[in-house]
Amino acid sequence: MRVFPKIHRAVLAAIACASLLLPAMSTPASAIIYPAKVTKSGKATLSVKPVKNLNATSTRIKVKGKGFDQRTGIYVALCVTPRKGSGIYPGPCGGGINMTASDPSSAWISSNPPPYGRDLAIPYSKGGRFSVTLTVNSQIGDIDCRRVSCAIVTRADHTKSSIRTSDLFIPVTFK
């Protein structure tokens, strides 16, 4: 391990601090926009915007994904966050079984749904990509996401529900 002289360490520390502070210094605190939160698993990437201080009664959230396995359909929804490493799929989730595709709190992404889902599922774009806007609130049934950890998640749909490789989640908070 190479050790920098004290002067070099001080300069490096100053540069690191300045690079962290400059964006905040150039934007008034009241105008800070929270960046999209991103998580990744293998080739799949999930991004969600916004993620903090969401309106408890109704918030539109933009959810994008890329690199998903197009052979596996997924649900995108607000769910109770599972304990890390528990092996349990995310849930319960808002939106429930959306057999009319009219509930904006969840989405079904699948390029090969069963025949009854052809008009319900949104097909992946090239490269396992999708983009949906969900409208969520802080309640999942009688669960309040202001008191329980919740996240925007992707998980394998009902045709391959035992597959856990599609489980990605990004925690969200409500005011």
C-alpha positions in Angstrom: 0.0 0.0 0.0 1.4 3.4 -1.0 1.2 6.1 1.7 0.9 9.7 0.5 2.8 12.4 2.3 0.6 14.4 4.7 0.4 17.3 2.2 -0.9 15.0 -0.6 -3.5 13.4 1.7 -4.7 16.9 2.7 -5.0 18.0 -0.9 -6.9 14.7 -1.8 -9.2 15.2 1.1 -9.9 18.8 0.1 -10.7 17.8 -3.5 -13.0 15.0 -2.3 -14.9 17.3 0.0 -15.2 20.1 -2.7 -16.5 17.6 -5.2 -19.2 16.6 -2.8 -20.1 20.1 -1.7 -20.1 21.9 -5.1 -23.4 20.5 -6.4 -25.2 21.4 -3.1 -23.6 24.9 -3.0 -24.7 25.7 -6.5 -28.4 24.7 -5.8 -30.5 26.4 -3.1 -31.6 23.9 -0.5 -35.3 24.5 -1.4 -34.6 23.5 -5.0 -32.7 20.3 -4.5 -34.3 17.5 -6.5 -33.6 14.0 -5.2 -31.9 12.0 -7.9 -33.4 8.8 -9.2 -32.4 5.9 -6.9 -30.8 3.0 -8.7 -30.2 -0.6 -7.8 -28.7 -3.4 -9.8 -28.6 -7.2 -9.8 -26.6 -9.0 -12.5 -27.5 -7.3 -15.8 -30.8 -5.9 -14.5 -30.9 -2.3 -13.4 -33.9 -0.5 -11.7 -34.3 3.2 -11.3 -37.0 5.1 -9.4 -37.8 8.8 -9.2 -38.8 10.3 -6.8 -38.0 8.2 -3.7 -38.2 10.5 -0.7 -40.9 12.4 1.1 -43.7 11.2 -1.2 -47.2 12.5 -0.8 -49.1 10.0 1.4 -52.3 10.3 -0.6 -51.1 10.2 -4.2 -47.7 10.4 -5.9 -46.6 9.6 -9.4 -43.4 7.6 -9.6 -41.4 7.0 -12.7 -39.9 3.5 -12.8 -37.4 2.4 -15.4 -35.6 -0.9 -15.9 -33.1 -2.3 -18.3 -31.2 -5.6 -18.7 -34.2 -7.7 -17.4 -34.6 -11.3 -18.7 -37.3 -10.9 -21.4 -38.3 -14.6 -20.9 -39.5 -13.8 -17.3 -42.4 -11.4 -16.8 -42.3 -9.1 -13.8 -44.6 -7.1 -11.6 -43.7 -3.5 -10.7 -45.4 -2.2 -7.6 -45.1 -0.6 -4.1 -44.5 -3.5 -1.7 -43.5 -4.1 1.9 -39.7 -4.4 1.9 -38.6 -8.0 2.6 -35.8 -8.7 5.1 -32.6 -8.8 3.2 -31.4 -12.3 2.5 -34.7 -13.8 3.7 -35.4 -15.5 0.3 -39.0 -14.3 0.7 -40.5 -12.5 -2.3 -41.5 -8.9 -1.8 -45.0 -8.4 -0.4 -47.7 -7.7 0.2 -47.9 -5.2 -2.7 -50.3 -2.5 -3.7 -52.3 -3.0 -6.9 -53.2 -6.6 -6.3 -54.3 -8.7 -9.3 -54.9 -6.0 -11.9 -56.9 -8.0 -14.5 -58.2 -4.9 -16.2 -54.8 -3.1 -16.4 -56.7 0.0 -15.0 -55.0 0.3 -11.6 -52.1 2.7 -11.9 -50.4 1.5 -8.7 -48.9 -1.6 -10.4 -47.7 -2.8 -13.8 -47.2 -6.1 -15.4 -44.2 -6.3 -17.8 -44.0 -9.4 -20.0 -43.1 -10.0 -23.6 -44.7 -13.5 -23.5 -47.7 -13.4 -21.2 -50.3 -16.2 -21.3 -53.2 -15.6 -23.8 -55.4 -13.9 -21.2 -52.6 -11.4 -20.5 -51.8 -10.2 -24.0 -53.9 -7.0 -23.6 -52.8 -6.5 -19.9 -49.0 -6.9 -19.9 -46.7 -4.2 -21.2 -44.0 -5.8 -23.4 -40.3 -5.2 -22.7 -38.4 -3.0 -25.1 -35.1 -4.0 -26.7 -32.5 -5.0 -24.1 -35.0 -6.0 -21.4 -36.1 -2.3 -20.9 -39.3 -0.9 -19.6 -40.6 2.4 -18.4 -43.8 2.9 -16.4 -45.4 5.5 -14.2 -47.1 4.3 -11.0 -49.5 6.3 -8.9 -49.1 5.2 -5.3 -50.1 6.2 -1.8 -48.7 5.3 1.6 -51.3 2.5 2.2 -51.0 -1.1 1.1 -54.4 -2.4 2.4 -54.2 -1.7 6.1 -50.3 -1.4 6.1 -49.0 2.1 6.4 -45.7 2.7 4.6 -45.1 5.7 6.9 -44.6 3.2 9.7 -43.4 0.1 7.8 -40.5 -0.1 5.3 -41.8 -0.1 1.8 -40.1 -0.1 -1.6 -40.8 0.1 -5.3 -40.0 -3.5 -6.4 -39.8 -5.7 -9.4 -40.5 -9.4 -8.9 -41.2 -12.4 -11.2 -44.9 -12.5 -12.3 -47.3 -15.4 -11.4 -46.1 -17.5 -14.3 -42.6 -17.9 -12.7 -43.2 -16.7 -9.2 -40.4 -18.9 -7.7 -37.7 -17.0 -9.6 -36.0 -14.6 -7.2 -33.5 -13.1 -9.7 -36.0 -10.5 -10.8 -36.4 -9.2 -7.2 -35.0 -5.7 -7.1 -36.2 -3.0 -4.7 -35.7 0.7 -4.0 -36.9 1.9 -0.6 -39.3 4.9 -0.6 -40.4 7.2 2.2 -43.7 9.1 2.6 -44.3 12.3 4.5 
